[in-house]
């Protein structure tokens, strides 16, 4: 008993030392943000099996402890299934993403170019044809596959270690694992991918577009601004993606636990999975659209107007009002709900196939 207590005290001391060393680094907000997340996950991993949730679990979503041990998903399967799901999904939903980005870039400081979603689509098709709604798809497609692969791979890696003895992942740990997946995908994939995508779409609105294609655009951005040019708005992106995935996986985990009840291996119909995904997507939209607006402004061609993420938020509030933080909410809501529903359906079905052809422990 004494040895166990001494071991727990040593773990706490080690985590405290790590936290102190990381948070004393005053170099940048980005590093502090990542440092905080690192310490967060160290706490979860060190206290596996004894973690006490700081949040009350909603009674309506609580489920009885499963009688059997749930099957774990190998991270390798998650990477393959996630990448495939991400590629298919973006090909279906990109036009709504295009319209959302155009409306967010249509600032009030200038005479508004678009009168709404329908007008945006109409003007784009008249000027560039239907293909105009897919301008920038290549940059998003190249990033969507690795983004989803990283997201699901990291989530399964963390969740496999956060599950209790019976193999069940509770809602709070689902939130933490989703946060970890969101931060990782933001740093490795989303920030550079989104920066290039926003610049492509913004470039089309200029009189003389200068980007001829994905690789040409990336080359020109790096030539003019260096590698840092593809990492504009990193803080806003980390906050957006971290909160996005934390909310989505929290809702998804809660709904799946409620649906499965006492049987952790109960099969879920793809339509039910899609409905749960749509609900999770809607929750994330209403939770972090302001961060998405800030991120889009920080990654546009006029990002030089803002000194930092905070300065961008202050200027939007001062010159455009609170409503500006919710620009593009309707098209984003439609895209995200469809996006998350499709991704989770494809992901779960591909994992089922991989479980048959790829045997893992």
C-alpha positions in Angstrom: 0.0 0.0 0.0 2.9 2.4 0.9 4.6 1.6 -2.3 1.5 2.4 -4.3 1.1 5.7 -2.6 4.7 6.5 -3.1 4.4 5.6 -6.8 1.4 7.9 -7.2 3.2 10.8 -5.5 6.2 10.3 -7.8 3.9 10.4 -10.9 2.3 13.6 -9.6 5.7 15.2 -8.9 6.9 14.3 -12.4 3.9 15.7 -14.1 4.2 18.9 -12.0 7.8 19.3 -13.0 7.0 18.8 -16.7 4.1 21.4 -16.5 6.4 23.9 -14.8 9.2 23.6 -17.4 6.8 23.8 -20.4 4.7 26.7 -19.1 7.8 28.8 -18.2 8.6 29.0 -21.9 7.5 32.5 -22.9 8.4 32.2 -26.6 4.9 32.0 -28.0 1.2 31.4 -27.3 1.3 28.5 -29.7 3.9 26.6 -27.7 2.1 27.3 -24.4 -1.1 25.9 -25.9 0.6 22.8 -27.1 2.4 22.4 -23.8 -0.8 22.6 -21.9 -2.4 19.9 -24.1 0.7 17.7 -23.6 0.4 17.9 -19.8 -3.3 17.3 -20.0 -2.7 14.0 -21.8 0.1 13.0 -19.5 -2.4 13.3 -16.6 -4.9 11.1 -18.5 -2.2 8.4 -19.3 -0.6 8.4 -15.9 -4.0 7.9 -14.2 -5.4 5.3 -16.6 -8.1 3.5 -14.8 -8.3 6.0 -11.9 -9.2 9.2 -13.7 -12.0 11.1 -12.0 -14.1 13.2 -14.4 -14.2 16.9 -13.5 -17.5 17.2 -15.5 -20.8 15.7 -14.5 -22.1 13.2 -17.1 -25.6 13.9 -18.4 -28.0 11.4 -16.8 -29.9 11.0 -20.0 -26.8 9.7 -21.8 -25.4 7.6 -19.0 -25.0 3.9 -19.8 -24.5 0.9 -17.5 -21.1 -0.6 -17.4 -20.7 -3.2 -20.1 -20.7 -6.8 -19.2 -18.0 -7.8 -21.7 -14.8 -6.2 -22.9 -15.2 -4.1 -26.0 -13.0 -4.6 -29.1 -10.3 -2.1 -29.6 -9.6 -0.6 -33.1 -6.0 -0.8 -34.2 -4.6 2.7 -35.0 -3.3 1.4 -38.4 -6.9 0.5 -39.4 -8.1 3.9 -38.1 -5.5 5.7 -40.3 -6.5 3.8 -43.5 -10.3 4.1 -42.8 -10.0 7.7 -41.8 -8.0 8.7 -44.9 -10.5 7.0 -47.3 -13.5 8.6 -45.5 -12.0 12.0 -45.7 -11.2 11.9 -49.4 -14.7 10.7 -50.4 -16.4 13.2 -48.1 -14.7 16.3 -49.3 -15.5 15.5 -53.0 -19.2 15.5 -52.0 -19.3 18.6 -49.8 -16.8 21.1 -51.1 -19.2 23.5 -52.8 -20.8 24.4 -49.5 -17.2 25.0 -48.1 -16.5 27.3 -51.0 -19.6 29.4 -50.4 -19.0 29.6 -46.7 -15.5 30.9 -47.2 -16.6 33.4 -49.8 -19.2 34.9 -47.5 -16.7 35.1 -44.6 -14.2 36.9 -46.8 -16.9 39.4 -48.0 -16.1 41.9 -45.3 -18.5 44.7 -44.4 -15.6 47.2 -44.6 -16.1 47.1 -48.4 -19.5 47.2 -50.2 -20.7 43.6 -49.9 -20.3 41.7 -53.1 -22.8 39.0 -52.3 -26.4 39.3 -51.0 -26.5 35.8 -49.6 -25.8 32.1 -50.2 -27.9 31.9 -53.4 -26.4 35.1 -54.8 -22.9 33.8 -54.1 -23.6 30.6 -56.0 -25.3 32.5 -58.9 -22.4 35.0 -59.4 -19.8 32.2 -59.2 -21.5 30.0 -61.8 -22.1 33.0 -64.1 -18.4 34.1 -63.9 -16.6 30.7 -63.7 -19.2 28.0 -64.5 -20.1 25.2 -62.2 -16.4 24.3 -61.9 -15.9 27.6 -60.1 -17.6 26.1 -57.1 -14.8 23.6 -57.0 -11.9 26.1 -57.2 -9.5 25.2 -54.4 -10.7 21.5 -54.2 -7.2 20.1 -55.0 -5.6 21.9 -52.0 -8.4 20.6 -49.7 -8.4 17.1 -51.2 -4.6 16.8 -50.8 -5.1 17.8 -47.1 -8.4 16.1 -46.3 -7.0 12.5 -46.6 -4.1 12.9 -44.2 -6.2 15.1 -41.9 -8.8 12.4 -41.4 -6.1 9.8 -41.2 -4.3 11.7 -38.4 -7.6 12.5 -36.6 -8.9 8.9 -36.4 -5.4 7.4 -35.9 -4.6 9.6 -33.0 -8.1 9.3 -31.5 -8.0 5.5 -31.5 -4.4 5.5 -30.2 -5.4 7.7 -27.2 -8.8 6.1 -26.7 -7.3 2.6 -26.6 -5.3 3.8 -23.6 -8.0 5.8 -21.9 -10.7 3.0 -21.9 -11.5 1.3 -18.6 -10.9 -2.3 -17.7 -14.0 -3.4 -19.6 -12.9 -1.6 -22.7 -15.5 1.2 -22.4 -14.7 4.9 -23.2 -16.7 7.3 -21.2 -17.8 10.7 -22.6 -15.3 12.8 -20.8 -12.4 10.7 -21.9 -13.9 10.8 -25.4 -13.7 14.6 -25.2 -10.0 14.6 -24.1 -9.1 12.1 -26.8 -10.9 14.2 -29.4 -9.1 17.3 -28.2 -5.8 15.5 -28.7 -6.7 14.4 -32.2 -7.9 17.9 -33.1 -4.7 19.6 -31.9 -2.5 17.0 -33.7 -4.3 17.3 -37.0 -4.3 21.1 -36.8 -0.5 21.3 -36.4 0.5 18.5 -38.9 -2.1 19.0 -41.6 -5.0 21.5 -41.2 -3.2 24.8 -40.7 -1.0 24.7 -43.9 -3.9 23.0 -45.9 -6.5 25.6 -44.8 -4.1 28.5 -45.4 -3.5 27.4 -49.0 -7.2 26.8 -49.6 -8.3 30.2 -48.3 -5.6 31.9 -50.4 -6.8 30.0 -53.5 -10.4 31.0 -53.0 -9.6 34.6 -52.1 -7.3 34.8 -55.1 -10.2 34.0 -57.4 -12.0 37.2 -56.3 -9.2 39.4 -57.5 -9.2 40.9 -61.0 -6.0 39.0 -62.1 -5.7 35.6 -60.3 -2.1 34.7 -59.8 -2.4 31.1 -58.7 -2.6 28.6 -61.7 -2.9 25.4 -59.6 -2.2 23.8 -56.3 1.5 23.2 -56.6 2.1 26.6 -58.4 0.1 28.3 -55.6 2.1 26.6 -52.8 5.4 27.5 -54.6 4.4 31.1 -54.9 3.2 31.4 -51.3 6.5 29.9 -50.0 8.5 32.1 -52.4 6.8 35.3 -51.2 6.3 34.5 -47.5 8.5 31.5 -46.7 7.2 28.4 -45.0 5.6 30.6 -42.3 3.2 31.7 -45.1 1.5 28.3 -44.9 1.2 28.5 -41.1 -0.8 31.7 -40.7 -3.4 31.6 -38.0 -1.9 28.6 -36.2 -3.3 29.6 -32.8 -6.9 30.1 -34.2 -6.6 26.8 -36.2 -5.4 24.8 -33.1 -8.3 26.3 -31.0 -10.8 25.6 -33.8 -9.7 22.0 -34.6 -9.2 21.1 -30.9 -12.6 22.4 -29.9 -14.2 20.9 -33.0 -13.0 17.4 -32.4 -13.5 17.6 -28.6 -17.1 18.5 -29.1 -17.7 16.0 -31.9 -16.1 13.0 -30.2 -17.8 13.9 -26.8 -21.2 13.9 -28.5 -20.4 10.9 -30.6 -19.1 8.9 -27.6 -22.1 9.9 -25.5 -24.6 8.9 -28.1 -22.9 5.6 -28.9 -22.7 4.7 -25.2 -26.4 5.5 -24.8 -27.3 3.4 -27.8 -25.2 0.4 -26.9 -26.2 0.3 -23.3 -24.9 -2.9 -21.6 -23.5 -4.4 -24.8 -20.3 -2.6 -25.9 -20.1 -4.8 -29.1 -23.7 -4.0 -30.2 -23.7 -3.2 -33.9 -24.9 0.3 -35.0 -26.8 0.7 -38.2 -25.0 3.1 -40.7 -28.0 5.4 -40.7 -27.9 5.7 -37.0 -24.2 6.4 -37.1 -24.9 9.1 -39.7 -27.6 10.7 -37.5 -25.3 10.7 -34.5 -22.5 12.3 -36.7 -24.9 15.0 -37.9 -25.8 15.9 -34.3 -22.1 16.0 -33.3 -21.4 18.2 -36.4 -24.1 20.6 -35.6 -23.0 20.9 -32.0 -19.4 21.8 -33.1 -20.7 24.4 -35.6 -22.6 26.4 -32.9 -19.7 25.9 -30.5 -16.9 27.4 -32.6 -18.0 29.3 -35.6 -16.4 32.5 -34.3 -13.0 30.7 -34.2 -13.6 29.6 -37.8 -14.3 33.2 -38.9 -11.1 34.4 -37.2 -9.1 31.6 -38.7 -10.4 32.4 -42.2 -9.5 36.0 -41.9 -6.0 35.2 -40.6 -5.3 33.0 -43.6 -6.7 35.2 -46.3 -4.7 37.4 -48.7 -5.3 40.4 -46.4 -4.0 38.7 -43.3 -1.3 41.4 -43.0 -3.9 43.8 -41.6 -3.9 41.8 -38.4 -1.1 41.7 -35.9 -2.3 38.5 -34.2 -5.3 36.3 -33.6 -6.5 38.5 -30.8 -6.0 41.6 -32.9 -8.1 40.0 -35.6 -10.9 39.3 -33.2 -10.8 42.8 -31.7 -11.0 44.5 -35.1 -13.8 42.3 -36.3 -15.8 43.1 -33.2 -15.0 46.8 -33.4 -15.6 47.5 -37.1 -18.2 44.8 -38.0 -20.0 43.9 -34.8 -20.8 40.7 -33.0 -22.9 39.3 -35.9 -19.7 39.1 -38.1 -18.4 36.2 -36.0 -21.3 34.1 -37.2 -20.9 34.9 -40.9 -21.3 31.8 -43.0 -23.0 29.8 -40.2 -25.8 28.4 -42.4 -23.7 27.1 -45.3 -21.1 25.8 -42.7 -23.9 24.0 -40.7 -25.1 22.2 -43.8 -21.6 21.2 -44.9 -20.4 20.1 -41.5 -23.5 18.0 -40.6 -23.2 16.2 -43.9 -19.4 16.1 -43.6 -19.4 14.5 -40.1 -22.2 12.1 -41.0 -20.5 10.9 -44.1 -17.1 10.5 -42.5 -18.3 8.5 -39.5 -20.5 6.2 -41.7 -17.6 5.5 -44.1 -15.1 5.2 -41.3 -17.1 2.7 -39.3 -17.9 0.6 -42.4 -14.3 0.5 -43.6 -13.2 -0.5 -40.1 -15.6 -3.4 -40.2 -14.1 -4.6 -43.5 -10.6 -4.2 -42.2 -11.4 -6.2 -39.1 -12.2 -9.1 -41.4 -9.2 -8.9 -43.7 -6.6 -7.6 -41.2 -6.4 -9.6 -38.0 -4.8 -7.7 -35.1 -4.6 -8.4 -31.4 
